Amino acid sequence: MNLLILLFFPLVGSIAVLLNRNYAKQTALISSIITLGFAVSMLCNFEADASKQFVVDLAWMPQFGISFKAGIDGISMLMVLLTTVLTPLIILSGFNRTFKHTSALFALILFMQSALLVVFTALDAFLFYVGWEAALIPIYFICAIWGGADRIKVTYKFFIYTFAGSLFMLLGIIYLHLQTPGNTYDLQAFYALNLDSSTQAWLFWCFFAAFAVKIPVFPFHTWQPDTYTESPTIGTMLLGGIMLKMGIYGLVRWLIPVLPLGFAEWKELALILCIIGVVYGSIIAFTQKDIKRLIAYSSIAHVGLIAAGVFTWNLQGLQGAMIQMLNHGINVIGLFFVADIIINRLNTREIALMGGIAKIAPKLSITFLIVVLGAVALPLTNGFIGEFLLLNGVFQFNIWASAIAGLTIIFSAVYLLRMYKNVMQGTLNELTGSFKDIHGSELVVLGVVCALIIVIGVYPQPILHISEAAVNGLIGEVNSKLAF
């Protein structure tokens, strides 16, 4: 029952937000903190082995082979922590902002948190799909109602991309359901299927299409830069910090273990697409004059490397992907929040119009620098261990792929540090001369982000320990199927 409380408490919180409109932000924050408390409680009672724990298995629609089955292993636990740690920070980031229909916005955030938690814990394919689609509903409205001038066109494109990809996955889920004994959607029954290689090959693309759009992997990425730019920053942080991890998680939990022969046939091509995204995102980021678009393309490059680590299917690559999903979420909400602070104070996204802010905003200067250093994977920051393991995993797979993928570290150091220099250094101008330093909730959000960057960077072992047994178990299960 503890897991049910974790999954559905955010829904209770969203209703409370709607009923308490005068204190919508405060109610949403309290709800998200309580949900974080439930997650921490489960972490304290979690055994870092390969088993599924806190399992809930309730009859839902038994005549159709559908059950409400959810549980947590080390892989799920990291995603639960990602969701429950970042959501309060995302909510708190909006405390100094004025929104129309405030209660609706923060209720949608909590609704989305509940759907995300369902995705990361589902052990039934139908439940997984319900959570997958449910998470799309709130972010669609968040982007469409509170976004920028081109929000309708951009959000429509985002919806079409993600919904179309999801339909392919639904086709694959229904086919697998019909192949199981007793026609069930249970994850373990999917794992036990013994389909021929040609069937698994086309099913691979059904699932890959849905996951690749969410991540996004090149060339399924074209919705992302415009959506990240036109969405309100709260929506951008939800998308970049948490939602894109649904796609990477789907690769690890559903695609590769369910379709190992399809994976074996197409893994080289999938890895190539991921690495193309690394280089492409980095090169395009160099040319960006808009601070928000620069961070968006940077995200494409970094998640491309994470997805590449998954397709290596070795311990270093997968463990690197696990910890880097958490690290990327922390870093990207830090970057987007700093961008939001600057944009709101200056009323521009043009980097060329900025400069000299560090002279009159030392707190922002220091916290921004820490976030940038985490994003460029400086040793003793959180990004270092993740990208080190990812590149090590890719190196074991193919040395040339590792050399090309490693360019993301060099490229990101150049364009992110150049962005920092252009925004924070130099001389003050008429626009930046009256810039006010961060305070209140802004300082709290960036302070927590910076603390996480440093603590995980200095001592990442507890995070790696959580997922190691579950990762090793999945690797062994897939490899045993490929051996025959």
C-alpha positions in Angstrom: 0.0 0.0 0.0 3.0 2.3 0.5 3.5 2.4 -3.3 -0.2 3.2 -3.9 0.1 6.2 -1.6 3.2 7.4 -3.5 1.5 7.0 -6.9 -1.8 8.7 -6.0 -1.0 11.3 -3.3 0.0 13.8 -6.0 -3.5 13.4 -7.4 -4.9 14.2 -4.0 -2.6 17.2 -3.9 -3.8 18.4 -7.3 -7.4 18.4 -6.1 -6.4 20.2 -2.9 -4.7 22.9 -5.1 -7.9 23.4 -7.1 -9.9 23.7 -3.9 -7.5 26.1 -2.3 -6.9 28.5 -5.1 -5.7 31.4 -2.9 -2.7 29.3 -1.7 -2.2 27.1 -4.8 1.6 27.4 -4.9 2.0 26.7 -1.2 -0.4 23.7 -1.4 1.3 22.3 -4.4 4.7 22.6 -2.7 3.6 21.0 0.5 2.0 18.1 -1.5 5.2 17.6 -3.5 7.4 17.6 -0.3 5.1 15.0 1.3 5.4 12.9 -1.8 9.2 13.2 -1.5 8.9 12.1 2.1 7.1 8.9 1.0 9.8 8.3 -1.6 12.6 8.8 1.0 10.8 6.4 3.4 10.7 3.8 0.7 14.4 4.3 0.0 15.2 3.8 3.6 13.4 0.4 3.5 14.8 -0.5 0.0 17.1 -3.5 -0.4 19.6 -2.8 -3.2 19.2 -6.2 -4.9 17.6 -7.2 -8.2 14.1 -8.0 -6.8 10.9 -6.0 -7.3 9.9 -4.5 -4.0 6.8 -2.8 -2.6 4.8 -4.7 -5.2 1.1 -3.8 -5.7 -0.9 -6.3 -7.8 -4.6 -5.6 -7.9 -7.2 -6.9 -10.2 -8.2 -4.1 -12.6 -9.8 -5.5 -15.7 -9.1 -9.3 -15.3 -11.3 -10.3 -18.2 -8.9 -8.5 -20.5 -5.7 -9.7 -18.7 -5.1 -6.2 -17.2 -4.0 -5.7 -13.6 -2.8 -2.7 -11.6 0.7 -4.1 -11.0 3.5 -1.9 -10.0 6.8 -2.3 -8.1 10.2 -0.8 -7.5 13.7 -2.1 -8.2 17.0 -0.2 -8.2 16.3 1.2 -11.7 12.8 2.4 -10.8 14.0 3.8 -7.5 16.4 6.2 -9.2 13.6 7.4 -11.4 11.2 7.8 -8.4 13.9 9.9 -6.7 14.4 11.9 -9.8 10.7 12.7 -10.0 10.1 13.4 -6.4 13.2 15.5 -5.8 12.8 17.7 -8.9 9.1 18.3 -8.6 9.3 20.4 -5.5 12.2 22.4 -7.0 10.2 23.0 -10.2 7.1 24.2 -8.2 9.3 26.4 -6.0 10.9 28.0 -9.1 7.4 29.4 -9.9 6.9 31.2 -6.5 8.3 34.5 -7.8 6.3 34.4 -11.0 2.8 35.5 -11.7 0.7 33.1 -13.8 -2.9 33.2 -15.1 -5.0 30.4 -13.7 -2.4 29.7 -11.1 -4.2 26.8 -9.4 -4.8 25.0 -12.7 -1.1 25.2 -13.6 0.1 23.8 -10.3 -2.6 21.1 -10.2 -1.5 20.0 -13.7 2.1 19.7 -12.4 1.0 17.4 -9.6 -1.2 15.4 -12.0 1.9 14.9 -14.2 4.0 13.9 -11.3 1.5 11.1 -10.5 1.5 9.9 -14.2 5.3 9.9 -14.3 5.6 7.8 -11.1 3.2 5.3 -12.7 5.4 5.0 -15.8 8.5 4.4 -13.7 7.0 1.7 -11.5 4.5 -0.1 -13.8 4.9 -3.9 -14.1 1.9 -4.2 -16.4 2.2 -3.0 -20.0 -1.3 -1.6 -20.1 -0.7 0.4 -16.9 2.6 1.6 -18.4 0.8 2.8 -21.5 -1.9 4.6 -19.4 0.8 6.4 -17.4 2.7 7.2 -20.6 -0.3 8.8 -22.2 -1.5 10.5 -19.0 1.8 12.3 -18.6 1.2 13.9 -22.0 -2.1 15.5 -21.1 -0.9 18.0 -18.4 2.3 19.0 -20.3 0.3 19.7 -23.4 -2.0 22.1 -21.5 0.9 23.6 -19.6 2.7 24.4 -22.9 -0.4 25.5 -24.8 -1.9 27.8 -22.1 1.2 29.3 -20.5 3.7 29.2 -23.4 5.0 31.9 -25.7 3.6 33.5 -28.8 4.0 30.5 -31.0 2.8 28.0 -28.4 -0.2 26.6 -30.3 1.7 25.7 -33.4 4.7 24.3 -31.4 2.5 22.4 -28.9 0.5 20.9 -31.7 3.7 19.6 -33.4 4.9 18.2 -30.0 1.6 16.4 -29.5 1.5 14.9 -33.0 5.1 13.6 -32.6 4.6 12.1 -29.2 1.1 10.7 -29.8 2.1 9.1 -33.1 5.1 7.4 -31.6 2.9 6.2 -28.7 0.5 4.6 -31.2 3.3 2.4 -32.6 4.1 1.3 -29.1 0.5 0.5 -28.4 0.5 -1.7 -31.6 3.5 -3.5 -30.2 2.0 -3.9 -26.8 -1.2 -5.4 -28.1 0.7 -7.9 -30.3 2.9 -9.0 -27.4 -0.2 -9.3 -25.2 -1.8 -11.7 -27.7 1.3 -13.9 -27.8 1.4 -14.5 -24.0 -0.1 -17.5 -22.4 -3.5 -16.4 -21.0 -3.2 -13.1 -22.9 -1.7 -11.0 -20.1 0.1 -7.6 -20.1 2.4 -8.7 -17.2 6.0 -7.6 -17.7 7.5 -10.9 -16.7 5.2 -12.7 -19.3 6.6 -10.3 -21.9 10.1 -11.2 -20.8 9.3 -14.9 -21.1 8.2 -14.7 -24.7 10.3 -16.6 -27.2 9.5 -14.7 -30.5 11.6 -15.2 -33.6 14.1 -12.7 -34.7 12.1 -11.2 -37.6 9.1 -10.6 -35.4 11.3 -9.0 -32.8 13.0 -6.8 -35.5 9.7 -5.0 -36.5 8.5 -4.9 -32.9 11.8 -3.2 -32.0 10.9 -0.2 -34.2 7.3 0.0 -32.8 8.8 0.6 -29.3 11.8 2.5 -30.4 9.7 5.1 -32.3 7.8 6.0 -29.1 10.9 6.1 -26.9 13.1 7.9 -29.5 10.6 10.7 -29.8 10.4 11.2 -26.1 14.2 11.3 -25.5 14.6 12.7 -28.3 17.0 10.8 -30.5 18.0 12.1 -33.9 16.1 12.4 -36.3 13.0 12.3 -34.1 14.1 15.4 -32.2 12.7 18.3 -34.4 9.8 19.0 -32.0 12.2 19.6 -29.0 14.0 23.0 -29.6 10.8 24.9 -30.4 8.8 23.3 -27.6 11.5 23.9 -25.0 11.8 27.5 -26.1 8.1 28.4 -26.3 7.0 26.5 -23.2 6.9 28.3 -19.9 10.1 27.5 -18.0 8.2 25.3 -15.6 7.0 23.2 -18.5 10.5 23.2 -20.0 11.9 21.9 -16.7 9.3 19.2 -16.5 10.1 18.1 -20.1 13.9 18.3 -19.9 14.3 17.3 -16.3 11.9 14.4 -16.0 9.7 13.6 -19.0 12.4 12.8 -21.5 13.8 10.2 -19.0 10.6 8.2 -19.7 12.1 7.3 -23.1 15.4 6.2 -21.8 13.7 4.2 -19.0 11.5 2.6 -21.6 14.6 1.4 -23.5 16.0 -0.2 -20.4 12.8 -1.7 -18.9 10.7 -2.6 -21.9 12.4 -2.5 -25.3 15.7 -4.4 -24.8 14.7 -7.0 -22.3 11.4 -7.8 -24.1 13.0 -7.8 -27.6 16.6 -8.9 -27.2 16.9 -10.4 -30.7 15.5 -7.2 -32.2 17.9 -5.2 -30.1 20.8 -7.4 -31.3 19.9 -6.8 -35.0 19.4 -3.0 -34.7 21.6 -1.9 -31.8 24.4 -0.6 -34.1 22.0 1.6 -36.1 20.4 2.8 -32.9 23.7 3.7 -31.4 24.8 5.6 -34.5 21.6 7.6 -34.4 22.3 8.5 -30.7 25.8 9.6 -31.5 24.7 11.6 -34.5 22.4 13.4 -32.0 25.4 14.1 -29.7 27.4 15.8 -32.5 24.4 17.4 -34.2 23.0 18.9 -30.9 26.5 20.2 -30.0 27.2 21.9 -33.4 23.8 23.6 -33.5 24.2 24.8 -29.9 27.4 26.6 -31.0 25.3 28.8 -33.4 22.5 29.7 -31.0 22.0 33.4 -29.9 18.9 32.6 -27.8 19.9 31.3 -24.3 17.0 29.0 -24.0 17.5 27.4 -27.4 21.2 26.9 -26.7 20.3 24.9 -23.6 17.7 23.0 -25.5 20.2 21.8 -28.1 22.7 21.1 -25.4 20.1 18.7 -23.9 19.8 16.9 -27.2 23.5 16.3 -27.2 23.7 15.1 -23.6 20.7 12.7 -23.7 22.0 11.3 -27.0 25.1 10.2 -25.0 22.9 8.7 -22.3 20.9 6.7 -24.9 24.1 5.5 -26.5 25.2 4.2 -23.2 22.0 2.1 -22.9 22.6 0.5 -26.4 26.1 -0.6 -25.4 24.3 -2.9 -22.9 27.3 -3.3 -20.6 27.6 -2.5 -16.9 29.5 0.8 -17.4 27.2 2.1 -20.1 24.0 1.2 -18.3 25.2 2.4 -14.8 26.4 5.6 -16.5 23.0 6.0 -18.1 21.3 5.4 -14.7 23.2 8.1 -12.8 23.4 10.5 -15.7 19.6 10.5 -16.0 19.5 11.8 -12.5 22.4 14.2 -13.0 21.0 15.6 -16.3 17.7 16.3 -14.7 19.4 18.2 -11.9 21.6 20.2 -14.2 19.1 21.0 -16.9 16.5 22.4 -14.4 19.4 24.5 -13.0 20.3 25.8 -16.4 16.7 26.6 -17.5 15.9 28.2 -14.1 18.9 30.5 -14.4 17.8 31.3 -18.0 14.3 32.1 -16.7 15.7 34.4 -14.0 17.7 36.3 -16.6 14.9 36.5 -19.2 12.4 37.7 -16.6 14.7 40.5 -15.4 15.9 41.6 -18.8 12.9 40.8 -21.0 15.2 39.2 -23.7 16.6 35.8 -24.6 19.4 37.3 -26.8 22.8 36.4 -25.3 24.4 39.3 -27.2 22.3 41.8 -25.2 23.6 40.5 -21.9 26.9 41.0 -20.1 28.5 42.0 -16.8 25.8 40.5 -14.6 28.4 38.9 -12.3 29.5 42.4 -11.1 26.2 43.1 -9.4 24.7 39.6 -8.9 27.5 37.5 -7.2 25.0 34.9 -5.8 23.7 34.2 -9.3 27.2 34.3 -10.7 28.4 31.6 -8.3 25.4 29.3 -8.5 25.3 29.6 -12.3 28.9 28.7 -12.6 28.4 25.6 -10.5 25.5 24.5 -12.6 27.5 25.0 -15.8 30.5 23.1 -14.4 28.2 20.2 -13.6 26.8 20.3 -17.1 30.3 20.2 -18.7 31.2 17.3 -16.4 34.1 18.9 -14.5 35.6 16.4 -12.0 34.0 16.5 -8.6 30.7 17.6 -10.1 27.8 15.2 -10.7 28.2 15.2 -14.5 31.7 13.8 -14.4 31.0 10.2 -13.1 28.0 9.8 -15.4 29.8 10.8 -18.6 33.0 8.9 -17.6 31.0 5.7 -17.2 29.0 6.3 -20.4 32.1 6.9 -22.5 33.8 3.9 -20.9 30.7 1.8 -21.8 30.7 3.1 -25.4 34.5 2.5 -25.6 34.0 -1.2 -24.7 31.4 -1.3 -27.5 33.4 0.5 -30.2 36.5 2.7 -29.8 35.5 5.0 -32.7 32.0 5.5 -31.4 33.5 6.4 -28.1 35.9 9.0 -29.7 33.0 10.7 -31.5 30.7 10.5 -28.5 33.4 12.0 -26.4 33.2 15.2 -28.4 30.1 16.2 -26.4 32.4 16.9 -23.4 34.7 19.1 -25.4 31.8 20.9 -27.3 29.7 21.4 -24.2 32.6 22.9 -22.3 33.1 25.4 -25.2 29.6 26.6 -25.8 28.4 26.5 -22.2 31.4 28.3 -20.8 31.2 30.8 -23.7 27.6 31.4 -22.8 28.5 31.9 -19.2 31.2 34.4 -20.2 29.0 36.4 -22.5 26.1 36.5 -20.0 28.0 37.0 -16.7 31.3 38.6 -17.6 32.2 41.7 -19.6 30.8 45.1 -19.0 27.4 46.2 -17.8 25.2 47.9 -20.3 22.0 49.9 -20.2 19.9 46.7 -20.0 21.9 44.8 -17.4 22.9 47.7 -15.2 19.9 47.4 -12.9 20.0 43.6 -12.7 18.9 42.3 -9.2 20.6 39.4 -7.6 18.7 36.2 -6.7 16.9 36.0 -3.4 14.2 34.1 -1.6 12.9 31.0 -3.4 15.3 31.6 -6.3 18.2 31.2 -4.0 16.7 28.1 -2.3 16.2 26.3 -5.7 19.6 27.1 -7.0 21.2 26.4 -3.6 19.7 22.9 -3.6 20.7 22.2 -7.2 24.2 23.3 -6.5 24.4 21.1 -3.3 23.2 18.1 -5.3 25.8 18.8 -8.0 28.6 18.8 -5.5 27.5 16.0 -3.2 26.8 13.5 -6.0 30.0 14.6 -7.7 32.1 14.0 -4.6 30.4 10.8 -3.5 28.4 9.1 -6.3 28.7 5.6 -4.8 25.3 5.5 -3.0 23.5 6.4 -6.2 25.4 3.8 -8.2 24.8 1.2 -5.5 21.0 1.6 -5.7 20.8 0.5 -9.4 23.8 -1.9 -9.7 22.1 -5.2 -8.8 19.0 -4.5 -11.0 21.2 -3.4 -13.9 23.4 -6.5 -13.6 20.2 -8.7 -13.4 18.8 -7.2 -16.7 22.1 -7.5 -18.4 22.4 -11.2 -17.4 18.8 -11.9 -18.5 19.2 -10.4 -21.9 22.6 -11.9 -22.5 21.3 -15.3 -21.6 18.7 -15.0 -24.3 21.2 -13.8 -26.9 23.5 -16.8 -26.1 21.0 -19.3 -27.6 
